[in-house]
């Protein structure tokens, strides 16, 4: 990756390197600095304040991992704070993340002469022309959830749902089923589906979400540790899928609980609201309509990404 960036900078007169997420910024900074006379500006597109993800994972981790995650959270916080003094501009996806990144900057103890990069909040966007409302199967009792499953916060939230929440849903809605979609499912997900044939399905990666959404009544986005914005929720809104999520899951999204989305944080509360939504077709329709309108109004890419033009100009 570093060789590729260096070659591109040396060969052409690029004005910018847009580095997507924390792990990629290192290559952009080195590549831009390798040729001082041609140095392009580096824009750091921070999808999360990553240190907060590690810090939140600590809360739900086994006791023997808590000290390790505490150390790692501090190290990532230091690293993120130092980066903010090195790049030319930072894009944060929410006001919350902007504040948390600024906290990392303060944590890294910059000297009075250190340069601090300007920061702009630009939310994640979806294409509401491409993501059309789906025709959900009438009377479905299927719950769908999805995410990149090798990403620890995604796997943690879904694991919490099927271990602590879904059994409570089944007590109230005995014919409820669960579909888990996502790349690289952990082994315990696969074993769960094998023990519950016809009730729990783990698909792995799928090319087209629409058929699975059409077979489902609602989507759950159970998030206990995370940062940034949940693209899954914005896409669900665009697809006009009713959503149940947590307070952490809704962070950074201007959705209103009970109007656009259902929010619950405890296993009992999450199960109760999910069951209620499964049984209440009119509530499903209200949430699907309101969520779709929110996606079109505030998160369509044509509206959101126009804010990037002044940064580049």
C-alpha positions as CSV (number, residue, x, y, z in Angstrom):
1,X,0.0,0.0,0.0
2,X,2.8,2.4,0.9
3,X,4.7,1.7,-2.3
4,X,1.5,2.3,-4.3
5,X,0.7,5.6,-2.7
6,X,4.4,6.8,-3.1
7,X,4.4,5.8,-6.8
8,X,1.1,7.7,-7.4
9,X,2.3,10.9,-5.7
10,X,5.6,10.7,-7.5
11,X,4.1,10.1,-10.9
12,X,1.1,12.6,-10.9
13,X,0.3,16.0,-9.5
14,X,-2.4,15.1,-7.0
15,X,-3.7,17.9,-4.9
16,X,-5.3,15.7,-2.2
17,X,-5.1,12.3,-0.7
18,X,-8.4,11.3,0.9
19,X,-7.6,8.7,3.5
20,X,-10.6,6.6,4.6
21,X,-10.6,5.5,8.2
22,X,-7.9,5.4,10.8
23,X,-5.8,2.5,9.5
24,X,-5.3,4.1,6.1
25,X,-4.0,7.6,7.3
26,X,-0.5,6.4,7.9
27,X,0.0,5.6,4.2
28,X,-1.4,9.0,3.1
29,X,0.8,10.9,5.5
30,X,4.0,9.1,4.6
31,X,3.2,9.3,0.9
32,X,2.5,13.1,1.0
33,X,5.7,13.7,3.0
34,X,7.9,11.6,0.8
35,X,8.0,14.3,-1.9
36,X,8.0,17.7,-0.2
37,X,7.9,19.7,-3.4
38,X,4.7,18.0,-4.6
39,X,3.1,17.4,-1.2
40,X,-0.7,16.9,-1.7
41,X,-2.9,17.8,1.2
42,X,-4.2,14.9,3.4
43,X,-7.8,14.7,4.3
44,X,-8.6,12.2,7.1
45,X,-12.1,10.8,6.7
46,X,-12.7,9.5,10.3
47,X,-15.7,7.2,10.3
48,X,-15.4,6.8,14.1
49,X,-13.5,8.0,17.1
50,X,-11.9,4.6,17.2
51,X,-10.6,4.9,20.8
52,X,-14.2,5.0,22.1
53,X,-15.0,1.7,20.4
54,X,-12.2,0.0,22.3
55,X,-13.2,1.8,25.5
56,X,-16.8,0.7,25.2
57,X,-15.9,-2.9,24.4
58,X,-14.1,-2.9,27.7
59,X,-17.4,-2.5,29.5
60,X,-18.8,-5.8,28.3
61,X,-15.6,-7.8,28.2
62,X,-14.6,-10.6,30.5
63,X,-12.8,-9.3,33.6
64,X,-9.4,-10.6,32.5
65,X,-9.6,-8.6,29.2
66,X,-10.7,-5.3,30.8
67,X,-7.1,-4.2,31.8
68,X,-5.8,-5.0,28.3
69,X,-8.6,-3.1,26.5
70,X,-8.1,-0.1,28.9
71,X,-4.4,0.1,27.8
72,X,-5.3,-0.3,24.2
73,X,-8.0,2.4,24.4
74,X,-5.4,4.8,25.7
75,X,-2.9,3.9,23.0
76,X,-5.5,4.4,20.2
77,X,-6.6,7.7,21.8
78,X,-3.0,8.9,21.9
79,X,-2.5,7.9,18.2
80,X,-5.7,9.6,17.0
81,X,-4.9,12.7,18.9
82,X,-1.4,12.9,17.3
83,X,-2.9,12.4,13.8
84,X,-5.1,15.4,14.2
85,X,-1.9,17.5,14.4
86,X,-0.5,16.0,11.2
87,X,-3.2,15.9,8.5
88,X,-4.6,18.9,6.7
89,X,-8.3,18.4,7.3
90,X,-10.5,16.0,9.3
91,X,-14.0,14.8,8.4
92,X,-16.1,13.6,11.3
93,X,-19.5,11.9,10.7
94,X,-21.3,13.2,13.8
95,X,-21.0,16.1,16.3
96,X,-20.4,13.4,18.9
97,X,-17.4,12.0,17.1
98,X,-16.0,15.5,16.6
99,X,-16.0,16.1,20.3
100,X,-14.5,12.7,21.0
101,X,-11.7,13.3,18.5
102,X,-11.1,16.7,20.1
103,X,-10.9,14.9,23.4
104,X,-8.2,12.6,21.9
105,X,-6.3,15.7,20.7
106,X,-6.4,17.1,24.2
107,X,-5.3,13.7,25.6
108,X,-2.3,13.6,23.4
109,X,-1.1,16.8,25.1
110,X,-0.1,19.0,22.0
111,X,2.3,21.8,22.7
112,X,1.2,25.4,22.2
113,X,3.0,25.4,18.8
114,X,1.5,22.2,17.5
115,X,-0.7,22.6,14.4
116,X,-4.3,21.5,14.9
117,X,-6.2,20.4,11.8
118,X,-9.6,21.9,10.9
119,X,-12.5,19.6,11.3
120,X,-15.9,19.4,9.5
121,X,-18.9,17.2,10.3
122,X,-20.3,15.5,7.3
123,X,-22.7,12.6,8.0
124,X,-22.6,9.3,6.1
125,X,-24.9,9.4,3.1
126,X,-27.1,6.9,1.3
127,X,-28.5,6.8,-2.2
128,X,-32.3,6.9,-1.7
129,X,-32.8,6.7,-5.5
130,X,-31.0,3.4,-5.6
131,X,-32.3,2.0,-2.2
132,X,-36.0,1.8,-2.8
133,X,-38.7,0.8,-0.3
134,X,-39.1,-2.9,-0.2
135,X,-42.4,-4.8,-0.2
136,X,-42.3,-6.6,3.1
137,X,-44.2,-9.9,3.4
138,X,-47.5,-9.4,5.1
139,X,-47.7,-11.1,8.5
140,X,-44.0,-12.0,8.5
141,X,-42.5,-12.9,11.9
142,X,-38.9,-12.9,10.7
143,X,-36.4,-10.6,12.2
144,X,-33.3,-9.7,10.1
145,X,-30.0,-8.3,11.3
146,X,-26.8,-7.7,9.4
147,X,-23.3,-6.4,9.6
148,X,-19.7,-7.3,8.8
149,X,-19.4,-10.1,11.3
150,X,-15.6,-10.2,11.7
151,X,-15.8,-6.6,13.1
152,X,-16.0,-7.2,16.9
153,X,-18.6,-4.6,17.8
154,X,-21.0,-6.0,15.2
155,X,-20.5,-9.6,16.3
156,X,-20.8,-8.5,20.0
157,X,-24.2,-6.8,19.5
158,X,-25.7,-9.6,17.4
159,X,-24.4,-12.2,19.8
160,X,-26.0,-10.3,22.7
161,X,-29.3,-10.3,20.7
162,X,-29.5,-14.0,20.0
163,X,-28.3,-15.1,23.4
164,X,-30.2,-12.7,25.7
165,X,-33.0,-11.0,23.6
166,X,-34.2,-13.5,21.1
167,X,-35.2,-16.2,23.6
168,X,-37.4,-13.6,25.3
169,X,-39.0,-12.7,21.9
170,X,-39.8,-16.4,21.3
171,X,-41.7,-16.7,24.6
172,X,-44.1,-13.9,23.4
173,X,-44.0,-14.7,19.7
174,X,-43.3,-18.5,19.4
175,X,-43.2,-18.5,15.6
176,X,-40.5,-15.7,15.5
177,X,-37.5,-16.5,13.3
178,X,-34.1,-14.8,12.9
179,X,-31.9,-14.2,9.8
180,X,-28.3,-13.1,10.3
181,X,-26.6,-11.7,7.3
182,X,-22.9,-10.7,7.0
183,X,-19.5,-11.6,5.8
184,X,-17.3,-14.0,7.9
185,X,-19.7,-15.1,10.6
186,X,-18.0,-16.5,13.7
187,X,-18.1,-20.2,14.4
188,X,-20.6,-19.8,17.3
189,X,-23.0,-18.1,14.9
190,X,-22.8,-21.1,12.5
191,X,-23.3,-23.5,15.4
192,X,-26.3,-21.6,16.6
193,X,-28.0,-21.9,13.2
194,X,-27.2,-25.6,13.1
195,X,-28.8,-26.1,16.5
196,X,-31.9,-24.2,15.5
197,X,-32.8,-25.3,11.9
198,X,-35.8,-23.4,10.5
199,X,-35.6,-20.8,13.3
200,X,-32.2,-19.1,12.9
201,X,-30.5,-18.7,9.6
202,X,-26.9,-17.5,9.1
203,X,-26.4,-16.6,5.4
204,X,-22.9,-15.2,5.3
205,X,-22.3,-12.5,2.6
206,X,-25.2,-12.0,0.1
207,X,-25.1,-10.0,-3.1
208,X,-28.6,-8.7,-2.8
209,X,-30.2,-7.8,0.5
210,X,-33.7,-7.1,-1.0
211,X,-35.1,-10.6,-1.0
212,X,-34.1,-11.1,2.6
213,X,-35.6,-7.8,3.6
214,X,-38.8,-8.6,1.8
215,X,-39.2,-11.8,3.8
216,X,-38.8,-9.9,7.1
217,X,-41.0,-7.8,9.3
218,X,-38.3,-5.6,10.8
219,X,-34.5,-5.1,11.3
220,X,-32.7,-5.1,14.6
221,X,-29.4,-3.3,15.0
222,X,-28.2,-4.3,18.4
223,X,-25.1,-2.1,19.2
224,X,-23.4,-2.1,22.6
225,X,-20.0,-0.8,21.5
226,X,-19.4,1.5,18.5
227,X,-18.8,4.9,17.2
228,X,-19.6,7.0,14.2
229,X,-22.9,6.3,12.4
230,X,-24.5,2.9,11.7
231,X,-24.8,2.7,7.9
232,X,-27.1,-0.3,8.5
233,X,-29.7,2.0,10.1
234,X,-29.6,4.6,7.3
235,X,-29.9,1.9,4.7
236,X,-32.8,0.3,6.6
237,X,-34.5,3.7,6.6
238,X,-33.9,4.1,2.9
239,X,-35.4,0.6,2.3
240,X,-38.4,1.6,4.5
241,X,-37.6,-1.2,7.0
242,X,-38.8,-0.7,10.6
243,X,-35.8,-0.7,13.0
244,X,-35.2,-1.5,16.6
245,X,-31.8,-0.4,17.9
246,X,-30.0,0.8,21.1
247,X,-29.1,4.3,22.3
248,X,-25.6,3.7,21.2
249,X,-26.8,2.5,17.8
250,X,-28.8,5.7,17.2
251,X,-25.9,8.0,18.2
252,X,-25.2,10.5,15.5
253,X,-28.4,9.9,13.6
254,X,-31.2,12.5,13.8
255,X,-33.9,9.9,14.2
256,X,-36.6,10.3,16.9
257,X,-37.5,7.4,19.1
258,X,-41.0,6.1,18.6
259,X,-41.4,8.2,15.4
260,X,-38.6,7.0,13.1
261,X,-37.2,4.1,15.1
262,X,-37.6,2.0,18.3
263,X,-34.9,2.3,20.9
264,X,-34.3,-0.1,23.8
265,X,-31.1,-1.0,25.8
266,X,-31.9,-3.9,28.2
267,X,-32.5,-7.4,27.0
268,X,-36.0,-7.4,28.5
269,X,-36.8,-3.9,27.0
270,X,-35.3,-4.8,23.6
271,X,-37.3,-8.1,23.5
272,X,-40.5,-6.4,24.5
273,X,-40.3,-3.7,21.8
274,X,-39.2,-6.2,19.1
275,X,-42.1,-8.4,20.0
276,X,-44.6,-5.5,20.0
277,X,-43.3,-4.5,16.6
278,X,-43.6,-8.0,15.2
279,X,-47.3,-8.1,16.2
280,X,-48.2,-4.5,15.3
281,X,-48.5,-4.0,11.5
282,X,-49.6,-0.4,11.8
283,X,-46.6,0.5,13.9
284,X,-44.4,-1.2,11.3
285,X,-45.9,1.0,8.6
286,X,-45.6,4.2,10.5
287,X,-41.9,3.6,11.3
288,X,-41.1,2.5,7.7
289,X,-42.8,5.6,6.3
290,X,-41.1,8.0,8.7
291,X,-37.7,6.4,8.4
292,X,-37.8,6.6,4.6
293,X,-38.7,10.3,4.8
294,X,-35.8,11.0,7.2
295,X,-33.3,9.2,4.9
296,X,-34.5,11.3,1.9
297,X,-34.5,14.6,3.8
298,X,-31.3,14.4,5.8
299,X,-29.1,11.6,4.6
300,X,-29.4,11.4,0.8
301,X,-25.9,11.8,-0.8
302,X,-26.9,14.7,-3.0
303,X,-27.7,16.8,0.0
304,X,-24.9,15.6,2.3
305,X,-21.9,15.5,0.0
306,X,-22.4,19.0,-1.3
307,X,-20.8,20.1,2.0
308,X,-17.5,18.6,0.9
309,X,-17.1,20.9,-2.1
310,X,-15.9,24.0,0.0
311,X,-13.3,21.8,1.8
312,X,-11.6,20.9,-1.5
313,X,-12.0,24.3,-3.0
